[in-house]
Amino acid sequence: MHARVTVGGQRYGDLRWPLREVGALLEAKAFHPGRTARAHLTALAASNAIARRRVTEVLALTGIEQAADRRAGKFSLGMSQRLGIAAALLGDPGVLLLDEPVNGLDPEGIRWIRNLLRGLAAQGRTVLVSSHLISEIAHTADALIVIGRGRLLAQTTVAHLSARAGSLEEAFFQLTGGVTDYSGELS
């Protein structure tokens, strides 16, 4: 099976300024540990012809402006996550792909990211979040897809799937029963 994904009708590799089209958080520690947060974002901005003032804006938006001139390698997981989110938002993209965006965040940070993601979606942006934290998805998402072993198992709303089984978690287990491989577990 082969799939093709396009952004605005174009392959990602063909986008002239990819960070202006798609922002992604795939790994919280995706930066050189010796660089400061500001230097990391400034380099990304320069690579996509993004104005330097945008670096200052995303540092403030993500709440890390006070740590902007510290080496990112010294950041906690939560601070690293915020830096990754800042990088995803840098180009002010219409599409965001975020893998486990609440990972390492404290309760205040979790509320912040929920509100941010809902606000971005309300602006008409496409916000795709992957997460294993089912309860968090129930608080954040409106629509969802469930994938197991590379197959689409469901594409529906959170409300519909939750109502079907009594809870989103129970619906997830009903959908994925027999699909997940736990061969590494101890007996």
NORLIN-V668581 format. One record per residue. N is the residue number from 1. PHI is phi in radians with two decimals (999 if undefined). OMEGA is omega in degrees with one decimal (* if undefined). NEAR is the number of other C-alpha atoms within 8 Angstrom. Layout:
N&PHI&OMEGA&NEAR ; N&PHI&OMEGA&NEAR
//
This chain:
1&999&178.7&2 ; 2&-2.14&177.8&3 ; 3&-2.23&177.9&4 ; 4&-2.27&179.8&4 ; 5&-2.03&176.8&5 ; 6&-2.20&176.4&8 ; 7&-2.11&-176.7&9 ; 8&1.03&179.2&4 ; 9&1.46&-179.3&5 ; 10&-2.06&172.0&8 ; 11&-1.15&-179.1&9 ; 12&-0.93&-179.4&8 ; 13&-1.10&179.9&5 ; 14&-1.63&-179.9&6 ; 15&-1.22&-178.7&9 ; 16&-1.16&-179.5&4 ; 17&-2.19&-171.8&8 ; 18&-1.00&-178.3&10 ; 19&-1.19&176.0&12 ; 20&-1.44&-178.1&12 ; 21&-1.79&-174.6&13 ; 22&-2.35&173.0&14 ; 23&-1.88&-176.8&16 ; 24&-2.38&169.8&10 ; 25&-2.09&-179.3&13 ; 26&-1.92&-178.5&7 ; 27&-2.58&-175.6&7 ; 28&-1.06&-175.2&10 ; 29&-1.76&-178.1&8 ; 30&-1.51&177.9&6 ; 31&-2.68&175.7&7 ; 32&-1.32&-174.5&8 ; 33&-1.12&180.0&9 ; 34&-1.49&179.6&7 ; 35&-1.51&172.0&12 ; 36&-1.35&177.2&12 ; 37&-1.02&-179.0&13 ; 38&-1.10&-179.8&10 ; 39&-1.12&178.4&9 ; 40&-1.05&-178.6&11 ; 41&-1.19&179.0&12 ; 42&-1.12&178.1&10 ; 43&-1.13&177.6&8 ; 44&-1.09&-180.0&9 ; 45&-1.07&-179.1&14 ; 46&-1.08&-177.9&10 ; 47&-1.21&-178.4&7 ; 48&-2.21&178.0&11 ; 49&0.90&178.3&7 ; 50&-1.75&-177.7&10 ; 51&-1.04&-179.7&8 ; 52&-1.06&-179.6&9 ; 53&-1.09&178.5&6 ; 54&-1.15&176.4&10 ; 55&-1.03&179.4&13 ; 56&-1.08&-179.7&9 ; 57&-1.10&-177.4&8 ; 58&-1.30&174.1&12 ; 59&-1.08&178.7&14 ; 60&-1.20&-178.4&9 ; 61&-1.03&-177.8&8 ; 62&-1.61&175.5&11 ; 63&1.33&-179.6&8 ; 64&-2.00&-178.2&12 ; 65&-1.08&179.2&9 ; 66&-1.18&-178.8&6 ; 67&-1.83&-172.7&7 ; 68&-1.04&-176.7&10 ; 69&-1.83&172.8&9 ; 70&-1.64&175.5&9 ; 71&-1.11&-176.6&11 ; 72&-1.13&178.8&13 ; 73&-1.12&178.6&8 ; 74&-1.64&-177.6&7 ; 75&-1.25&169.8&9 ; 76&-1.19&177.8&6 ; 77&-1.07&179.4&11 ; 78&-1.09&177.8&11 ; 79&-1.17&176.9&10 ; 80&-1.09&178.9&12 ; 81&-1.10&178.7&15 ; 82&-1.12&176.8&11 ; 83&-1.14&176.3&13 ; 84&-1.10&177.1&13 ; 85&-1.18&176.7&12 ; 86&-1.03&178.8&13 ; 87&-1.11&179.1&13 ; 88&-1.13&-178.0&13 ; 89&-1.52&-171.5&11 ; 90&-0.90&-177.1&16 ; 91&-1.49&-177.8&14 ; 92&0.91&-171.9&9 ; 93&-1.32&175.9&13 ; 94&-1.47&-179.6&10 ; 95&-2.21&176.4&11 ; 96&-2.16&176.2&14 ; 97&-2.10&-175.7&12 ; 98&-2.20&178.5&12 ; 99&-1.72&178.9&10 ; 100&0.87&-174.9&9 ; 101&-1.15&179.5&11 ; 102&-1.57&-177.8&9 ; 103&-1.00&177.2&8 ; 104&1.48&-179.5&7 ; 105&-1.48&175.0&12 ; 106&-1.38&-177.8&7 ; 107&-0.95&177.3&6 ; 108&-1.10&179.3&7 ; 109&-1.13&178.3&9 ; 110&-1.14&177.6&10 ; 111&-1.11&179.1&8 ; 112&-1.04&-176.8&8 ; 113&-1.18&175.8&10 ; 114&-0.99&-178.8&10 ; 115&-1.11&178.5&8 ; 116&-1.07&-177.4&8 ; 117&-1.12&177.7&10 ; 118&-1.13&178.4&10 ; 119&-1.13&178.8&8 ; 120&-1.13&177.7&11 ; 121&-1.13&179.5&10 ; 122&-1.13&176.1&7 ; 123&-1.34&-179.9&6 ; 124&1.71&178.1&7 ; 125&-1.42&173.9&11 ; 126&-1.58&-178.4&9 ; 127&-2.12&179.0&11 ; 128&-1.88&-178.4&8 ; 129&-2.12&171.8&9 ; 130&-1.87&-177.7&7 ; 131&-2.80&172.6&9 ; 132&-1.72&-179.8&5 ; 133&-1.57&-173.0&6 ; 134&-1.07&-179.4&9 ; 135&-1.12&178.6&8 ; 136&-1.21&177.4&7 ; 137&-1.08&178.7&9 ; 138&-1.07&179.6&10 ; 139&-1.49&-169.6&7 ; 140&-1.91&-170.0&9 ; 141&-1.63&171.4&9 ; 142&-1.83&-179.6&8 ; 143&-2.00&179.1&8 ; 144&-2.64&170.0&10 ; 145&-2.20&177.1&9 ; 146&-2.05&-179.0&9 ; 147&-2.10&176.2&9 ; 148&-2.41&-178.6&10 ; 149&0.87&175.7&6 ; 150&1.38&180.0&5 ; 151&-1.95&174.4&6 ; 152&-1.31&-178.8&9 ; 153&-1.74&179.0&10 ; 154&-2.78&171.8&9 ; 155&-2.47&-171.4&9 ; 156&-2.81&175.3&9 ; 157&-1.69&176.8&9 ; 158&-1.05&-178.8&12 ; 159&-1.05&-178.7&7 ; 160&-1.14&-178.0&8 ; 161&-1.17&178.2&12 ; 162&-1.11&-178.7&13 ; 163&-1.13&-177.6&9 ; 164&-1.08&-174.4&8 ; 165&-2.17&-179.7&9 ; 166&1.67&175.8&8 ; 167&-2.76&178.6&10 ; 168&-1.13&179.7&14 ; 169&-1.09&179.8&9 ; 170&-1.10&178.1&10 ; 171&-1.08&178.5&13 ; 172&-1.03&-178.5&9 ; 173&-1.15&176.3&8 ; 174&-1.13&-179.6&7 ; 175&-1.21&-172.0&8 ; 176&-1.72&179.1&10 ; 177&-0.92&179.9&7 ; 178&1.43&-178.5&5 ; 179&-1.67&-176.8&7 ; 180&-1.52&-178.9&8 ; 181&-1.76&178.6&5 ; 182&-1.94&-174.3&5 ; 183&-1.09&179.8&4 ; 184&-1.52&-178.6&4 ; 185&-1.31&175.5&5 ; 186&-1.38&178.7&3 ; 187&-1.43&*&2
//
